[in-house]
Amino acid sequence: MGDLQCAATFLVLPPAPRVSMEQLRIARVACLYAEPGVDAKALADALGVTERDLELGAAGVPSGFAGDLSGSAGDLPGSASDQPRPADKEPGPADDQPRPADLTSPAALTAAFTDLADEFRGETVAVVVSEATYARLTGEVLATSAPAAVVEIDADSRRWRPYE
């Protein structure tokens, strides 16, 4: 299997992981990223990996996008299938200023992971997000209260699933 077909695996965790350290060690985490404002240094140290800041918003994810994140790369934000329908066009803010993008939406996280996938093909990366982001993620994307979420990204697709 070529490098482009090898999936990068992202293990998304809340700040107080609900997964044992033993399970995290078995996953052989290569690196740990943290959502801005989330301190994950202790977890990174315990795993013996480098902690990095997760850069959100660089991919230009449209505000409020919360579509199906389990599809193929052709379903990424910005494709024709997620363009607003006429009924979806809400009036802008009263002063006509653009609303800031929600940088912790599931779509923004997926975009950030996609940007990192080439660097981590065939490896597992832990990503620690705030409790609020984690609750939103598990509610909107997984529809379950899993102890962690797994995102697998390869050249053709991305898959979200609960951590088992």
Contacts in CASP RR format, 6 or more apart in sequence:
PFRMAT RR
TARGET T0000
AUTHOR 0000-0000-0000
METHOD contacts of the structure
MODEL  1
MGDLQCAATFLVLPPAPRVSMEQLRIARVACLYAEPGVDAKALADALGVT
ERDLELGAAGVPSGFAGDLSGSAGDLPGSASDQPRPADKEPGPADDQPRP
ADLTSPAALTAAFTDLADEFRGETVAVVVSEATYARLTGEVLATSAPAAV
VEIDADSRRWRPYE
3 121 0 8 1.000
4 121 0 8 1.000
4 154 0 8 1.000
4 155 0 8 1.000
5 154 0 8 1.000
5 155 0 8 1.000
5 156 0 8 1.000
6 121 0 8 1.000
6 122 0 8 1.000
6 154 0 8 1.000
7 117 0 8 1.000
7 121 0 8 1.000
7 122 0 8 1.000
7 152 0 8 1.000
7 153 0 8 1.000
7 154 0 8 1.000
8 113 0 8 1.000
8 116 0 8 1.000
8 117 0 8 1.000
8 118 0 8 1.000
8 119 0 8 1.000
8 120 0 8 1.000
8 121 0 8 1.000
8 122 0 8 1.000
8 123 0 8 1.000
8 125 0 8 1.000
8 152 0 8 1.000
8 153 0 8 1.000
8 154 0 8 1.000
9 120 0 8 1.000
9 122 0 8 1.000
9 123 0 8 1.000
9 124 0 8 1.000
9 125 0 8 1.000
9 150 0 8 1.000
9 151 0 8 1.000
9 152 0 8 1.000
10 113 0 8 1.000
10 116 0 8 1.000
10 124 0 8 1.000
10 125 0 8 1.000
10 126 0 8 1.000
10 127 0 8 1.000
10 150 0 8 1.000
10 151 0 8 1.000
10 152 0 8 1.000
10 153 0 8 1.000
11 19 0 8 1.000
11 24 0 8 1.000
11 27 0 8 1.000
11 29 0 8 1.000
11 124 0 8 1.000
11 125 0 8 1.000
11 126 0 8 1.000
11 127 0 8 1.000
11 148 0 8 1.000
11 149 0 8 1.000
11 150 0 8 1.000
11 163 0 8 1.000
12 109 0 8 1.000
12 127 0 8 1.000
12 129 0 8 1.000
12 134 0 8 1.000
12 137 0 8 1.000
12 148 0 8 1.000
12 149 0 8 1.000
12 150 0 8 1.000
12 151 0 8 1.000
13 19 0 8 1.000
13 43 0 8 1.000
13 126 0 8 1.000
13 127 0 8 1.000
13 128 0 8 1.000
13 129 0 8 1.000
13 134 0 8 1.000
13 148 0 8 1.000
14 128 0 8 1.000
14 129 0 8 1.000
14 130 0 8 1.000
14 131 0 8 1.000
14 134 0 8 1.000
15 38 0 8 1.000
15 39 0 8 1.000
15 40 0 8 1.000
15 128 0 8 1.000
15 129 0 8 1.000
15 130 0 8 1.000
15 131 0 8 1.000
16 131 0 8 1.000
17 24 0 8 1.000
17 43 0 8 1.000
17 128 0 8 1.000
17 147 0 8 1.000
17 148 0 8 1.000
18 147 0 8 1.000
18 148 0 8 1.000
19 147 0 8 1.000
19 148 0 8 1.000
19 163 0 8 1.000
21 46 0 8 1.000
21 47 0 8 1.000
24 47 0 8 1.000
24 126 0 8 1.000
25 47 0 8 1.000
27 124 0 8 1.000
27 126 0 8 1.000
28 123 0 8 1.000
28 124 0 8 1.000
29 47 0 8 1.000
29 49 0 8 1.000
29 124 0 8 1.000
29 125 0 8 1.000
29 126 0 8 1.000
30 49 0 8 1.000
30 120 0 8 1.000
30 123 0 8 1.000
30 124 0 8 1.000
30 125 0 8 1.000
31 49 0 8 1.000
31 50 0 8 1.000
31 52 0 8 1.000
31 120 0 8 1.000
31 123 0 8 1.000
31 125 0 8 1.000
31 126 0 8 1.000
32 40 0 8 1.000
32 43 0 8 1.000
32 44 0 8 1.000
32 47 0 8 1.000
32 49 0 8 1.000
32 50 0 8 1.000
32 51 0 8 1.000
32 52 0 8 1.000
32 125 0 8 1.000
32 126 0 8 1.000
32 127 0 8 1.000
32 128 0 8 1.000
33 51 0 8 1.000
33 52 0 8 1.000
33 53 0 8 1.000
33 54 0 8 1.000
33 116 0 8 1.000
33 125 0 8 1.000
33 126 0 8 1.000
33 127 0 8 1.000
33 128 0 8 1.000
34 40 0 8 1.000
34 51 0 8 1.000
34 52 0 8 1.000
34 53 0 8 1.000
34 54 0 8 1.000
34 127 0 8 1.000
34 128 0 8 1.000
34 129 0 8 1.000
35 54 0 8 1.000
35 56 0 8 1.000
35 104 0 8 1.000
35 127 0 8 1.000
35 128 0 8 1.000
35 129 0 8 1.000
35 130 0 8 1.000
35 133 0 8 1.000
36 53 0 8 1.000
36 54 0 8 1.000
36 56 0 8 1.000
37 130 0 8 1.000
38 128 0 8 1.000
38 129 0 8 1.000
38 130 0 8 1.000
40 51 0 8 1.000
40 126 0 8 1.000
40 128 0 8 1.000
41 51 0 8 1.000
43 51 0 8 1.000
43 126 0 8 1.000
43 128 0 8 1.000
44 50 0 8 1.000
44 51 0 8 1.000
47 126 0 8 1.000
49 126 0 8 1.000
54 112 0 8 1.000
54 127 0 8 1.000
54 129 0 8 1.000
55 112 0 8 1.000
55 115 0 8 1.000
56 103 0 8 1.000
56 104 0 8 1.000
56 108 0 8 1.000
56 109 0 8 1.000
56 112 0 8 1.000
57 101 0 8 1.000
57 103 0 8 1.000
57 108 0 8 1.000
57 111 0 8 1.000
57 112 0 8 1.000
58 111 0 8 1.000
58 112 0 8 1.000
58 115 0 8 1.000
59 77 0 8 1.000
59 108 0 8 1.000
59 111 0 8 1.000
59 112 0 8 1.000
59 114 0 8 1.000
59 115 0 8 1.000
60 77 0 8 1.000
60 101 0 8 1.000
60 111 0 8 1.000
61 77 0 8 1.000
61 101 0 8 1.000
61 103 0 8 1.000
61 105 0 8 1.000
61 107 0 8 1.000
61 108 0 8 1.000
61 111 0 8 1.000
62 77 0 8 1.000
62 78 0 8 1.000
62 82 0 8 1.000
62 101 0 8 1.000
62 107 0 8 1.000
63 99 0 8 1.000
63 100 0 8 1.000
63 101 0 8 1.000
63 102 0 8 1.000
64 101 0 8 1.000
64 102 0 8 1.000
64 105 0 8 1.000
64 107 0 8 1.000
65 77 0 8 1.000
65 82 0 8 1.000
65 105 0 8 1.000
65 107 0 8 1.000
66 105 0 8 1.000
66 106 0 8 1.000
66 107 0 8 1.000
66 140 0 8 1.000
67 82 0 8 1.000
67 106 0 8 1.000
67 107 0 8 1.000
68 75 0 8 1.000
69 106 0 8 1.000
69 107 0 8 1.000
69 110 0 8 1.000
69 141 0 8 1.000
69 158 0 8 1.000
69 160 0 8 1.000
70 141 0 8 1.000
70 158 0 8 1.000
70 159 0 8 1.000
70 160 0 8 1.000
71 157 0 8 1.000
71 158 0 8 1.000
71 159 0 8 1.000
72 156 0 8 1.000
72 157 0 8 1.000
72 158 0 8 1.000
73 155 0 8 1.000
73 156 0 8 1.000
73 157 0 8 1.000
73 158 0 8 1.000
74 81 0 8 1.000
75 81 0 8 1.000
75 82 0 8 1.000
76 110 0 8 1.000
76 111 0 8 1.000
76 114 0 8 1.000
77 107 0 8 1.000
77 110 0 8 1.000
77 111 0 8 1.000
92 99 0 8 1.000
93 99 0 8 1.000
101 108 0 8 1.000
102 108 0 8 1.000
104 129 0 8 1.000
104 130 0 8 1.000
104 132 0 8 1.000
104 133 0 8 1.000
104 136 0 8 1.000
105 136 0 8 1.000
106 136 0 8 1.000
106 137 0 8 1.000
106 140 0 8 1.000
106 141 0 8 1.000
109 127 0 8 1.000
109 129 0 8 1.000
109 133 0 8 1.000
109 137 0 8 1.000
109 151 0 8 1.000
110 151 0 8 1.000
110 158 0 8 1.000
113 127 0 8 1.000
113 151 0 8 1.000
113 153 0 8 1.000
113 158 0 8 1.000
114 153 0 8 1.000
114 158 0 8 1.000
116 125 0 8 1.000
117 153 0 8 1.000
117 154 0 8 1.000
121 154 0 8 1.000
129 137 0 8 1.000
134 149 0 8 1.000
137 149 0 8 1.000
138 144 0 8 1.000
138 145 0 8 1.000
138 146 0 8 1.000
138 149 0 8 1.000
138 162 0 8 1.000
139 145 0 8 1.000
141 149 0 8 1.000
141 160 0 8 1.000
142 149 0 8 1.000
142 160 0 8 1.000
142 161 0 8 1.000
142 162 0 8 1.000
144 162 0 8 1.000
146 162 0 8 1.000
146 163 0 8 1.000
147 162 0 8 1.000
147 163 0 8 1.000
148 162 0 8 1.000
148 163 0 8 1.000
149 160 0 8 1.000
149 161 0 8 1.000
149 162 0 8 1.000
149 163 0 8 1.000
150 159 0 8 1.000
150 160 0 8 1.000
150 161 0 8 1.000
150 162 0 8 1.000
150 163 0 8 1.000
151 158 0 8 1.000
151 159 0 8 1.000
151 160 0 8 1.000
152 158 0 8 1.000
152 159 0 8 1.000
152 161 0 8 1.000
153 159 0 8 1.000
END
